[in-house]
Amino acid sequence: MRNTEADTLDELIDDCTAMPAELRGRADTLPEPRPATPWQVTDDCVAQVAGLDTYV
C-alpha cells in the first residue's frame, strides 16, 4: 500500500501546488477593511472602574 499523505510540510506544499487550479478554489480578494467606529468613554464605563485603585 502506498502512502499518499505528506509526511513533511515541504511535501504538503509540493502536493498542494501540484493541484490543478480548478480544485484549489477561487482566490477571492478580501474587501477593504471598514474604518473603526470611534468610541467614547461613557459615565457607565467610568463607574465600572470607580474605586479600582483600592484593589490594585
Rosetta silent file (secondary structure, phi, psi, omega in degrees, C-alpha in Angstrom):
SEQUENCE: MRNTEADTLDELIDDCTAMPAELRGRADTLPEPRPATPWQVTDDCVAQVAGLDTYV
SCORE:     score description
SCORE:     0.000 S_00000001
   1 L     0.000  133.507 -177.204    0.000    0.000    0.000 S_00000001
   2 L   -94.645  132.899  177.637    1.404    3.388   -0.983 S_00000001
   3 L   -79.953  117.154 -179.003    1.301    6.291    1.497 S_00000001
   4 L  -101.111    1.029  179.552   -0.232    9.277   -0.312 S_00000001
   5 L   -89.408  146.752  178.159   -0.172   11.621    2.654 S_00000001
   6 L   -72.229  138.453  178.468    2.571   14.207    3.072 S_00000001
   7 L   -98.081  -18.234 -179.750    4.997   13.473    5.881 S_00000001
   8 L  -132.479  164.924  177.886    6.581   16.912    5.992 S_00000001
   9 H   -63.223  -38.737  178.365    5.440   20.480    5.438 S_00000001
  10 H   -61.406  -42.178  178.336    7.563   20.688    2.284 S_00000001
  11 H   -64.547  -39.546  179.182    5.823   17.625    0.846 S_00000001
  12 H   -63.197  -44.175  178.541    2.431   19.102    1.702 S_00000001
  13 H   -62.612  -43.740  177.315    3.289   22.377   -0.033 S_00000001
  14 H   -60.206  -43.390  179.441    4.536   20.473   -3.089 S_00000001
  15 H   -62.288  -42.944 -177.145    1.342   18.417   -3.164 S_00000001
  16 H   -69.620  -37.753  179.933   -0.876   21.498   -2.909 S_00000001
  17 H   -74.392  -18.652  178.540    0.940   23.451   -5.597 S_00000001
  18 L   -83.117   -9.016 -179.503    0.700   20.457   -7.931 S_00000001
  19 L   -71.925  143.447  175.305   -3.112   20.505   -7.735 S_00000001
  20 L   -62.408  148.330 -176.319   -4.986   21.880  -10.741 S_00000001
  21 H   -57.672  -36.842 -177.570   -6.301   25.411  -10.235 S_00000001
  22 H   -67.467  -18.442  177.012   -9.941   24.333  -10.550 S_00000001
  23 H   -91.169  -16.687 -177.322   -9.531   22.088   -7.498 S_00000001
  24 H   -84.472  -10.302 -179.406   -7.883   24.727   -5.341 S_00000001
  25 L    86.500  172.997 -177.982  -10.907   27.014   -5.293 S_00000001
  26 L   -82.552  148.167  176.566  -11.112   30.663   -6.109 S_00000001
  27 L  -102.239   71.471 -179.848   -8.650   33.195   -4.770 S_00000001
  28 L   -65.261  144.043  176.425  -11.171   35.898   -3.957 S_00000001
  29 L   -81.833  146.496  179.144   -9.740   39.206   -2.907 S_00000001
  30 L   -79.376  145.388  177.068  -10.626   40.419    0.532 S_00000001
  31 L   -69.788  157.233  176.662  -12.692   43.573    0.840 S_00000001
  32 L   -63.018  140.946  179.294  -11.050   46.702    2.164 S_00000001
  33 L   -65.753  144.962  177.423  -11.348   46.901    5.949 S_00000001
  34 L   -75.764  149.564  175.650  -14.021   49.202    7.265 S_00000001
  35 L   -65.459  144.696 -179.710  -12.896   52.190    9.278 S_00000001
  36 L   -67.714  140.767  177.048  -13.104   51.578   13.001 S_00000001
  37 L   -72.438  126.369  178.262  -16.081   53.075   14.771 S_00000001
  38 L   -63.356  144.948 -179.618  -14.863   55.821   17.075 S_00000001
  39 L  -120.231  157.592  179.915  -15.548   55.084   20.709 S_00000001
  40 L  -133.048  149.678  176.049  -16.114   57.298   23.679 S_00000001
  41 L   -85.141  119.993 -179.906  -15.806   56.717   27.380 S_00000001
  42 L   -95.325  168.559  177.408  -19.249   56.997   28.913 S_00000001
  43 H   -62.040  -33.158  178.184  -20.162   57.653   32.505 S_00000001
  44 H   -63.462  -39.940  178.653  -21.209   53.976   32.779 S_00000001
  45 H   -64.969  -42.578  179.708  -17.666   52.889   31.760 S_00000001
  46 H   -64.121  -38.662 -179.250  -16.109   55.204   34.296 S_00000001
  47 H   -65.568  -29.867 -179.541  -18.461   53.886   37.004 S_00000001
  48 H   -66.283  -28.709 -177.623  -17.315   50.305   36.309 S_00000001
  49 L  -108.243    6.806  178.360  -13.744   51.126   37.336 S_00000001
  50 L   -61.142  130.768  179.703  -14.514   53.587   40.092 S_00000001
  51 L    80.970    7.596 -179.331  -12.524   52.629   43.170 S_00000001
  52 H   -62.961  -33.145 -179.233  -10.256   50.231   41.263 S_00000001
  53 H   -59.152  -27.753  179.047   -7.153   51.863   42.757 S_00000001
  54 H   -71.863  -22.044  179.430   -8.112   50.493   46.174 S_00000001
  55 L   -92.364  -22.160 -174.899   -7.885   46.925   44.831 S_00000001
  56 L   -92.341    0.000    0.000   -4.701   47.345   42.838 S_00000001
